[in-house]
Amino acid sequence: MLFVEFDSSYSFTVLQLAVRWPEGLRYLLSTDAKRFLDKSPCPGVYYPTVAIACYTGNQESVKILLEAGCELDLSRRIGPIFADTSTECMAAVASNLGTRRVHLLKLAQERLGIFLEGTTVTFADLKAASICESLDKASIPIHRSLRVERDYKSIYSCPGIPIAHFRLFWEKGFYDGLRRHDNLGLVPTMTYRVSMFWPIQRMEISNIYDSYSWIRDNGFLNITPTDPLKLGFNISATAHHYIGAMFGAFYDFRMPDLPLSPIFRLVDELSSVQVEDECVCWCNRTSHGCSPLKLLLKSHLDELWPGITFDMQRHFFLHHTVLYSSSLLRGFAMEVLRLLTFEALDMTHTCCTFESLGEDIVKDLVSTASERPAAIFSCQAKTVREIRSSAREISNARLLEDLMLEFTSHLSQQGPGSEVFELFIKTYWRRRMSEIYVPDPHKVGEMEQHQAFRGFKASSGVETYVLPKRVLRLLGNDFKLCQLDISEDDSTSQSKEKSPFEIGPLSEMKLFCKYCHMHNT
């Protein structure tokens, strides 16, 4: 009997039960059991025998199954499997896929006499979709293990292949494809993949920064997208910007017992990349566009995928910005401060945004469809003109510049330290923004009288000290502005803070961050 029932929803074949026994697996594949080669133990779930072999980490069994001609879906369905597959097993996958691409190429060369100009794995990989199309038109059968989907561009365009393994595929002969745009106009490093910024179990977290470094050193992050569908992509954004945007939107750390230094190094790298797009917005300094760091910050403030936790992000933005610096006036801290002040003034962006792509856009994608499809969009020129000609926005822009000069002056007087920046935000910055938000007492009185007239409870007062939601997303929902008193008969009197939170010397403030204390960073 070929199936062994474990429960009502899972049934494993003898092939799947033999993945830890390579000799037995090889024998079974010579019997009628081979017809279950691509069977999944649970209907509707992609988990074939080769996936189970990858999970167990048995490299020999992975090789045996691949050589037996098992089908391998490289779409996002296999992403969670490959994200937790050992380097040794992925090396077997990469080697076999190279062999499959060459076999597909030879089939077209021998049967149709076409694609004769190349023989390499790279050439075969980039031509794979065209080869399948030509063979189909000629009614020449293609074994399922050799076929690729119509939107296939290269091995790197498949979201099922983790970025952490790009270098491995490169070493197995896939020397091109990282510069190739998919049907949307994005290159592989612009596509989100499962566990892109954190490991599941086996994959070492150091691979995250090492993989990024390899991609960067080979020039694969300086590429810009195209926009063949005229969706409004920001075509001046680079893959650096996409890495920043995806990190800000999707990073959701759930394994606090792992060392975080590679993640910190990645954030440091993004904060030091000297590349900007062509955006024009007051959230950036004059004559400057959006940097990869700015995309990281903005996409973090946009709740693109609700449910992702952000206390680790808050550690990055408020503490790690100054951990390794002798001065607070480095790029990261000032970028955070400017964006925070911009958002607190409730100003409107005229720069790019990282947005999810609708189902109608990605419905025809198969091998290149991301689990979380998204792209960086430009702000329409008409919208930019309208916003930047608004009297309110112009006034706030002037105020923003004045505040940044003031804040920079005060920050320059502080020494280095992981708590200094957050303390500045919770004291001086908080006080100054409270003074800006303080209401006109006469207007408040009129509003309270109006509430009483309409039958509402006037005793509750008027809510006047609420920061914009995007600010609270960074600082936390418990972050409140100071409650200030302004004398109604003396508009020039100094404001007094009613809150028990006293603004004293920064050195007297004590804060606690579990990530700072946990990892001593």
C-alpha positions in Angstrom: 0.0 0.0 0.0 1.5 3.3 -1.1 -0.2 5.7 1.3 0.1 5.8 5.1 -2.6 7.8 6.8 -1.4 9.9 9.8 -4.6 11.9 10.3 -7.6 13.1 8.4 -5.8 15.8 6.4 -2.3 14.4 5.7 -1.3 11.3 3.8 2.3 10.5 3.0 3.6 8.2 0.3 6.4 5.8 0.8 8.6 8.1 -1.3 8.0 10.9 1.2 8.6 8.6 4.2 11.9 7.5 2.6 13.5 10.9 2.1 15.9 10.2 5.0 16.9 6.9 3.4 18.6 7.7 0.0 19.2 4.1 -0.9 15.6 3.1 -0.3 14.4 6.2 -2.1 16.4 5.3 -5.2 15.0 1.8 -5.2 11.4 3.0 -4.8 11.8 5.3 -7.8 12.5 2.3 -9.9 9.1 0.9 -9.0 5.5 2.0 -9.6 5.9 4.3 -6.6 7.5 6.9 -9.0 4.1 8.0 -10.1 3.7 9.7 -6.7 6.9 11.7 -7.3 5.1 15.1 -7.3 2.4 14.2 -4.8 1.7 16.5 -1.9 0.6 15.0 1.4 -2.2 17.5 1.8 -4.5 18.6 -1.1 -4.2 22.2 -2.0 -0.8 22.6 -0.3 2.4 22.6 -2.4 4.6 20.3 -0.5 5.9 17.6 -2.9 8.5 15.0 -2.0 11.5 17.1 -3.0 10.3 19.8 -0.6 10.2 17.3 2.2 13.7 16.2 1.3 14.8 19.9 1.4 13.2 20.3 4.8 15.0 17.3 6.2 18.3 18.6 4.8 19.2 15.3 3.1 21.3 16.5 0.1 21.6 13.1 -1.4 17.8 12.5 -1.5 17.3 16.0 -3.0 19.7 15.0 -5.8 18.0 11.7 -6.4 14.5 13.3 -6.7 15.7 16.0 -9.0 17.5 13.6 -11.2 14.3 11.5 -11.3 12.6 14.4 -13.0 10.5 15.8 -10.2 8.6 18.9 -11.0 9.9 22.1 -9.3 7.6 25.1 -9.0 9.8 28.1 -8.6 7.0 30.5 -7.9 6.2 32.1 -4.5 4.7 28.7 -3.4 8.1 27.2 -2.8 9.4 30.4 -1.1 8.8 29.2 2.5 10.5 25.9 1.7 13.6 27.3 0.1 13.8 30.0 2.8 14.6 27.2 5.2 16.7 25.0 3.0 20.3 24.4 3.7 23.1 25.7 1.5 24.1 22.1 0.6 20.6 21.2 -0.6 20.2 24.5 -2.5 23.5 23.8 -4.3 22.0 20.5 -5.5 18.9 22.4 -6.7 20.9 25.1 -8.5 23.2 22.5 -10.2 20.2 20.4 -11.4 18.3 23.5 -12.7 21.4 24.4 -14.7 21.3 21.0 -16.2 17.6 21.2 -17.0 18.0 24.6 -18.7 20.7 23.2 -21.0 18.6 20.1 -21.8 15.7 22.4 -22.8 18.0 24.4 -25.0 19.4 21.3 -26.7 15.9 20.0 -27.4 15.1 23.2 -29.3 18.5 23.1 -31.1 18.1 19.5 -32.1 14.4 19.4 -33.1 14.0 22.9 -34.5 17.5 24.1 -35.3 17.0 27.3 -33.4 18.7 29.1 -30.5 22.0 27.8 -31.9 24.0 30.9 -30.9 24.5 29.8 -27.3 25.3 26.7 -25.1 25.7 28.0 -21.6 23.5 27.8 -18.6 23.1 31.6 -18.6 22.0 31.6 -22.3 19.6 28.7 -21.8 18.1 30.3 -18.7 17.4 33.7 -20.3 15.9 32.0 -23.4 13.9 29.4 -21.5 10.4 31.0 -21.9 11.0 31.7 -25.6 12.2 28.1 -26.1 9.1 26.7 -24.5 6.9 28.9 -26.6 8.7 27.8 -29.8 8.4 24.1 -28.9 4.7 24.5 -28.1 4.0 26.1 -31.4 5.8 23.2 -33.1 3.8 20.7 -31.0 6.9 19.2 -29.6 6.3 17.8 -26.1 8.3 19.2 -23.2 8.8 17.2 -20.0 7.2 19.0 -17.1 10.6 19.2 -15.3 12.0 21.3 -18.1 9.0 23.6 -18.7 8.9 27.2 -17.4 6.0 29.6 -17.2 5.4 32.2 -20.0 6.4 35.1 -17.7 9.7 33.5 -16.7 12.6 35.9 -17.1 15.5 34.3 -15.2 16.1 32.1 -12.2 16.5 35.3 -10.1 13.1 36.7 -11.1 11.3 33.8 -9.4 10.3 34.9 -5.9 10.7 31.3 -4.7 14.5 31.7 -4.9 15.7 33.5 -1.7 18.1 36.4 -2.2 20.4 34.7 0.3 21.0 32.0 -2.4 21.6 34.3 -5.4 25.4 34.0 -5.1 25.1 30.2 -5.0 23.1 30.2 -8.3 25.7 32.5 -9.8 28.4 30.1 -8.9 26.5 27.3 -10.6 26.5 29.1 -14.0 23.6 31.5 -13.8 25.7 34.5 -14.7 23.0 36.9 -15.8 19.4 37.8 -15.1 19.9 40.1 -12.1 19.6 43.1 -14.5 16.6 41.7 -16.4 13.2 43.4 -15.9 10.1 41.4 -15.5 6.7 42.1 -17.1 6.1 44.9 -14.6 9.4 46.5 -15.2 11.1 45.4 -11.9 14.4 43.6 -11.5 14.8 40.6 -9.1 16.2 42.7 -6.2 13.0 44.8 -6.3 10.7 41.8 -5.6 9.8 40.8 -2.0 10.5 37.2 -1.0 9.6 35.1 2.0 11.9 35.7 5.0 13.8 38.4 3.0 15.1 40.1 6.1 15.1 37.5 8.8 15.7 33.7 8.9 13.0 31.1 9.5 15.1 28.5 11.3 18.2 27.0 9.7 19.3 29.9 7.5 22.0 32.0 9.3 21.0 35.6 9.9 24.5 36.6 8.8 23.5 35.6 5.2 21.2 38.6 5.1 24.0 41.2 5.1 26.5 39.0 3.3 24.0 38.5 0.5 23.2 42.2 0.3 26.9 42.9 0.2 27.5 40.5 -2.7 24.6 42.0 -4.7 25.9 45.5 -4.0 29.5 44.8 -4.9 28.4 43.3 -8.2 26.5 46.5 -9.1 23.0 44.9 -9.0 21.6 47.6 -6.7 22.2 50.6 -9.0 19.6 49.5 -11.5 16.3 51.4 -12.0 12.9 50.0 -13.0 11.0 50.5 -16.3 7.3 51.2 -16.5 6.0 49.2 -19.5 2.4 49.2 -18.2 2.4 53.0 -17.5 1.5 52.5 -13.9 3.3 55.5 -12.7 6.4 53.9 -11.2 9.2 56.1 -10.0 11.8 55.2 -12.7 14.6 57.2 -10.9 14.4 54.9 -7.9 17.1 52.2 -7.7 17.1 48.7 -6.3 18.8 50.4 -3.2 15.5 52.3 -2.7 13.5 49.1 -3.1 15.6 47.3 -0.4 15.0 50.2 1.9 11.3 50.4 1.2 10.7 46.6 1.6 12.7 46.6 4.8 10.7 49.5 6.2 7.4 48.0 5.2 7.9 44.3 5.8 10.6 43.8 8.4 8.9 41.9 11.3 11.4 40.5 13.7 10.1 37.6 15.7 13.3 35.9 16.9 14.8 38.2 19.6 17.3 35.5 20.7 19.3 35.8 17.5 22.2 38.2 17.1 21.1 41.4 15.3 24.5 42.8 14.2 23.9 41.8 10.5 20.6 43.6 10.5 22.2 46.7 12.0 24.9 46.5 9.4 22.3 46.5 6.7 20.5 49.5 8.2 23.9 51.3 8.5 24.6 50.5 4.9 21.3 51.8 3.7 21.8 55.0 5.7 25.1 55.6 4.0 24.2 55.0 0.4 24.8 58.2 -1.5 22.1 57.8 -4.1 18.9 59.8 -4.5 16.0 59.7 -6.8 14.5 62.8 -8.6 11.7 63.5 -6.1 10.9 67.0 -5.0 9.5 67.3 -1.5 9.9 69.4 1.6 10.5 66.2 3.6 13.9 66.2 2.0 16.6 68.9 2.2 16.6 71.5 -0.5 17.9 70.1 -3.9 17.8 66.6 -2.5 15.6 63.7 -3.5 14.6 60.6 -1.6 17.4 58.3 -0.4 17.1 54.6 0.3 16.9 55.5 4.0 14.0 57.9 3.3 12.1 55.1 1.6 12.8 52.9 4.6 11.4 55.5 6.9 8.4 56.5 4.8 7.3 52.9 4.1 7.6 52.2 7.8 5.1 55.0 8.5 2.7 53.7 5.9 0.7 50.7 7.3 1.1 48.8 4.0 0.5 45.4 5.6 -1.4 45.7 9.0 -0.3 43.4 11.7 3.4 43.8 11.4 5.1 44.7 14.7 7.3 47.7 15.0 9.0 47.8 18.4 12.3 46.6 16.7 11.9 49.3 14.0 11.5 51.9 16.8 14.8 50.7 18.2 16.5 51.1 14.8 15.2 54.7 14.4 15.6 56.1 17.9 18.6 54.2 19.3 20.7 52.5 16.7 20.9 55.8 14.7 23.7 56.9 17.1 25.1 53.8 18.5 28.3 53.8 16.5 28.7 57.5 15.9 30.7 60.1 17.7 28.2 62.8 16.7 24.5 62.9 16.4 24.7 64.9 13.3 25.0 61.9 11.0 22.6 61.2 8.1 20.4 58.7 9.8 19.4 60.8 12.8 18.8 63.9 10.8 16.7 62.1 8.2 14.6 60.7 11.1 14.3 64.1 12.7 13.3 65.9 9.6 10.7 63.4 8.6 9.3 63.3 12.1 9.0 67.1 12.2 7.5 67.1 8.7 4.9 64.6 9.7 4.2 66.4 13.0 3.4 69.6 11.1 0.9 67.5 9.1 2.5 68.4 5.8 1.7 66.6 2.6 4.3 64.6 0.7 5.1 65.3 -3.0 7.6 62.5 -3.3 7.3 58.8 -4.1 5.4 56.2 -2.2 5.8 52.5 -1.8 2.4 51.0 -2.6 0.9 47.5 -3.0 0.0 46.4 -6.5 -3.6 45.4 -7.1 -4.7 41.9 -8.1 -5.8 43.2 -11.5 -2.1 44.2 -12.2 -0.5 40.9 -11.1 -3.2 38.4 -12.1 -1.3 37.2 -15.2 2.0 36.7 -13.4 2.9 33.2 -12.4 6.6 32.6 -11.9 7.4 36.2 -11.1 4.4 37.0 -8.8 5.5 38.1 -5.3 3.8 37.2 -2.1 3.6 40.9 -1.3 3.6 42.7 -4.7 4.5 46.4 -4.4 6.3 49.1 -6.2 7.6 52.7 -5.7 5.3 55.2 -7.4 5.9 58.8 -8.3 3.7 61.7 -7.2 1.8 63.0 -10.2 3.2 66.3 -11.5 -0.1 68.1 -11.2 -0.4 67.0 -7.6 3.1 68.2 -6.8 2.3 71.7 -8.3 -1.0 72.0 -6.3 0.6 71.0 -3.0 3.7 73.2 -3.4 1.7 76.2 -4.3 -0.6 75.9 -1.2 -0.1 78.8 1.2 -0.4 76.5 4.2 2.2 74.1 2.9 4.6 77.0 2.0 4.2 78.4 5.5 4.8 75.1 7.1 7.8 74.5 4.9 9.4 77.7 6.2 8.6 76.7 9.8 10.1 73.3 9.1 13.4 74.8 8.0 13.5 77.1 11.0 12.9 74.2 13.3 15.5 72.0 11.7 18.1 74.8 12.2 17.0 75.0 15.9 17.0 71.3 16.4 20.4 70.8 14.8 21.9 73.4 17.0 20.6 71.7 20.2 21.5 68.2 19.0 25.1 69.3 18.2 25.6 70.1 21.9 24.8 66.5 22.9 27.3 63.7 23.1 27.0 60.3 21.6 24.9 57.5 23.1 22.1 55.1 22.3 19.5 57.1 24.4 20.4 60.6 23.5 18.3 60.9 20.3 15.2 59.5 21.9 15.6 61.7 24.9 15.9 64.7 22.7 12.6 63.7 21.0 10.9 63.2 24.3 12.1 66.5 25.8 13.1 69.4 23.6 11.4 68.3 20.4 8.2 67.3 22.3 8.2 70.7 24.1 8.7 72.7 20.9 6.0 70.8 18.9 3.6 71.2 21.9 4.2 75.0 21.7 3.3 75.0 18.0 0.2 72.9 18.6 -1.0 74.9 21.6 -4.5 76.2 20.9 -5.9 79.7 20.9 -7.9 79.8 24.2 -10.6 82.0 22.7 -11.1 79.5 19.9 -11.3 76.6 22.4 -13.9 78.5 24.4 -16.0 79.0 21.3 -15.8 75.3 20.5 -16.8 74.3 24.0 -19.7 76.7 24.0 -20.8 75.2 20.6 -20.6 71.7 22.0 -22.7 72.7 25.0 -25.3 74.3 22.7 -25.5 71.1 20.6 -26.1 69.1 23.7 -22.7 67.5 24.0 -20.8 67.3 27.3 -18.6 70.4 27.5 -16.7 69.0 30.4 -14.7 66.6 28.2 -13.0 69.6 26.6 -11.8 69.8 23.0 -9.1 67.4 21.8 -6.2 69.6 20.8 -3.0 67.7 21.5 -3.2 64.8 19.2 -0.2 64.1 16.9 -0.8 62.7 13.4 -1.1 58.9 13.3 2.1 58.5 11.2 4.1 60.2 14.0 2.6 57.9 16.6 3.5 55.0 14.4 7.1 55.8 14.9 7.0 57.1 18.5 4.3 54.8 19.9 0.6 55.5 20.7 1.5 56.4 24.3 3.6 59.4 23.1 1.7 62.6 24.0 2.4 66.3 23.6 2.8 68.4 26.6 -0.3 70.0 28.1 0.5 73.8 28.2 -1.2 76.8 29.7 -1.3 80.1 27.9 -2.7 83.1 29.8 -5.7 84.5 28.0 -4.9 88.1 29.0 -1.2 87.9 28.2 -0.4 86.5 24.8 3.3 87.1 25.4 3.5 85.1 28.6 5.6 82.0 28.7 3.8 78.7 28.3 3.8 76.4 31.2 3.7 72.6 31.1 1.0 71.0 33.1 2.2 67.5 32.5 4.3 65.9 35.3 6.9 65.0 32.6 9.5 67.6 33.4 12.0 68.6 30.8 15.4 68.5 32.5 18.9 67.7 31.4 19.1 64.8 29.0 21.6 63.0 31.3 18.9 62.7 34.0 16.5 60.9 31.8 16.5 57.1 31.9 14.8 54.9 29.2 14.6 51.2 28.7 14.7 49.3 25.4 14.7 45.5 25.5 16.7 45.3 22.3 19.4 47.7 23.6 19.7 45.7 26.8 19.2 42.3 25.2 21.9 42.7 22.6 24.1 45.3 24.2 24.1 47.4 21.1 
